[in-house]
Amino acid sequence: MIKIVIYTSKSCAHCQAAKQFFDSKKMTYRLCDVGTPRGRKEHAALGARGVPVIKIGDKVLHGFSVKAVEQALK
């Protein structure tokens, strides 16, 4: 099973869309809120500046695109 992490913030519409996408596919993921100390540290370690950032296995996607996510899941 592929490990999925979604780095989000509470007010991000694109983050909500990403969560809805994975929920609709009944896929398990871990949410990481970048507003928490742990979340900021993990997010910064990826070299990320915005949200959402989606980590699928060892692939890191900046932003949410259904096409990019589906490609990363292959």
Stockholm file with secondary structure:
# STOCKHOLM 1.0

chainA/1-74         MIKIVIYTSKSCAHCQAAKQFFDSKKMTYRLCDVGTPRGRKEHAALGARGVPVIKIGDKVLHGFSVKAVEQALK
#=GR chainA/1-74 SS CCCEEEEECTTCHHHHHHHHHHHHTTCCCEEEETTSHHHHHHHHHTTCCSSCEEEETTEEEESCCHHHHHHHHC
#=GC SS_cons        CCCEEEEECTTCHHHHHHHHHHHHTTCCCEEEETTSHHHHHHHHHTTCCSSCEEEETTEEEESCCHHHHHHHHC
//
